[in-house]
Amino acid sequence: MNLDLENKNVLITGASRGIGLAIASSFLAEGAKVCIVSRGSKELFDNEKKLKEKFGKDSVWANKCDCTKNEDLESLKEKIINEWGSLDIVIANVGSGESVPDKLPSSNDWEKTWNINFESALQTTRIFLPILESSQGVLLYVSSIAGIEALGAPTDYSTAKTAVMSLAKNLARKSAPDVRVNVLAPGNIFFENGSWDKKIKKDKKSVNEMISSKVPMKRFGTPEEVGDAAVFLCSDKAKFITGTTLVIDGGQTIGLA
């Protein structure tokens, strides 16, 4: 299917690996131009090189940016305007499920998790929403099924992911018709060196039993499957969809509501 994303300018945060990197690849395969950012790592720039080799040197560029810091985001905005002049799509993907098992984490733990999983999305929105309004663009958040149901994930992480969904709903109503705002809520997504890879290495049997018993599709999802959903929601094929959360979890949350 031709999604008419050719030459669209796309910013993807948290894109050094995993879901963010797969979303970048999906947009590049559709002919879009992509800026991938993370707090900065060798992995980010190594993957930029790989993407350039596959999709062309002018198709993608990487930039170091801590999306919890306004000064970093302002600097990124200036670079994007200088490079492209406009921006059509923003994917707010920064996040981490790593926290503590306490039923109510300490103030320090809570603040750290909240900043990574909610403030990064909020601050990215503050900086880039006006540009999307000018281009009548699309804003897409990556949340989690942990924000929909109490599945045993860390309390602070789950709460932050719920807040992202609420932010998206409010913005979708108040930004329409100029900007469409949606959310992806992935379930258990496996990629090398990701959280599930680490859990499997510690206790493969327990992880396999959980997937088999809790996920009707009886497997992990892939980052590429999330990427496919992202390009659809950001394309004109979905131009009447705003304010929605698309769950990508192999059926895990069916019947839990």
Residue, then its C-alpha position, 0 to 999 in steps of 0.5 A: m500500500n502506498l501511504d503517500l509519506e514520500n518526502k514527509n519530514v519526521l522526527i522520532t525521539g528515543a530512536s537509537r534502538g528497538i521500537g523507535l529505530a523500527i519506526a524510523s525504518s518503516f518511515l524511510a521505507e515509505g520514502a520519508k525523511v527522518c531525524i532520529v534522536s536519543r540522549g546520545s550513544k554510539e548505538l544511535f550514530d551506528n544505526e544512523k550509518k546503517l540507515k543511510e547505507k540502506f535508504g540513502k545518505d540524505s534520507v536520515w540524520a541523527n542528533k543527540c537530544d535529552c527530551t526531558k531538557n527544554e534547552d536540548l529540545e529548543s536546539l533540536k527545533e532550530k536544527i530541524i528548521n535549518e535542515w528542513g524548514s518544516l516538520d510534518i510528523v512527530i513520534a514521541n517514543v522516549g520511555s523506560g519501564e525500568s523502575v523499582p518493585d515497590k508498590l509506591p516508589s520513593s519520590n526520587d524513583w518516581e521523579k526519574t521514571w515520570n521525567i523519562n516517560f511523561e515529561s519527555a513527551l510533554q516537553t517534546t509536545r510543547i516545543f514541536l506542536p506549534i510547528l505541526e499546527s503550521s504544517q497540519g501534521v501528526l503527533l503520535y505518542v508511544s505508550s504501553i498497555a501498562g497504561i491501560e491495565a494493571l499488569g504488574a508493571p512498576t506503578d510509576y511507569s504505568t501511571a506515567k503511561t496512562a498520563v500520556m494517553s490522557l494528554a493525547k486525548n485532550l490534545a486531539r480534541k483541542s488541536a483538531p482539525d489542524v493536528r491529529v494526535n494518536v497513541l500506540a500502546p504496545g504489549n510485550i515487544f522483543f528485540e535484542n538487548g531489550s528488557w524482555d531479552k534480559k528477562i529471558k536470559k535470567d529465566k526463559k521458562s517463566v517468560n515463555e510460560m507467561i507469554s503462552s498463558k497471557v497472550p492469545m497470539k502466544r508470542f512476542g510482538t516485533p518492533e517492526e509490527v509497531g513500526d507498521a502501525a505507526v506509519f499507517l496512523c501517520s498517513d492520510k489513510a488514517k486521516f479521520i483517526t484522532g484521539t485514539t489508542l491503538v493497542i498492539d499486544g497480541g490480544q493480551t488485554i482482551g477482556l481485562a477492561 
